[in-house]
Amino acid sequence: MSETRHVPEGTGQPAAAPPRRKLVEGPGTLLVWVYGVMVVGAVSRSAYQIATEFDRAPLAYTLSAAAAVVYAFITYTLARGGERARVAALVCCAVELAGVVLVGIWTLADPSAFPDSTVWSEFGRGYLFIPVILPVTGILWLRRPRA
């Protein structure tokens, strides 16, 4: 992703790109760490379950793997910083929240569809509800007024 540089009038030289807005400062640092922990948890859980017992609950294990990808992408974009990364992380947090809510409702409405739980089952109950709290926190952090 290259950033567009503009040429100030009369100089003939491209201006330096504006500094990338840091997303990892203050509470953002904690947000990146928690997302990083969720990446490790979701990747290790889904990798083990897919490798050893995929036929038991393929939907649940695939959804856990999808959650791991979402967490990894958000962690990367938050650490990268910049306006494009902020927008990408904001969109991904909204998608994550929608996924948590939909899977949470689905696991409560039709438990037989999930012989084993996912990271997002029952709104992340197995992960202390962090999966439902984290995207809300991320959205609030990413929508804060820009400096």
Buried (B, 14 or more C-beta within 10 A) or exposed (E): EEEEEEEEEEEEEEEEEEEBEBBBEEEBBEBBEBBBBBBEBBBEBBBEBBEEEEEEBBBBBBBBBBBBBBBBBBBBBBBBBBEEBBEBBBBBBBBBBEBBBEBBEBBEEEEEEBEBBBBBBBBBBBBEBBBBBBBEBBBEBBEEEEE
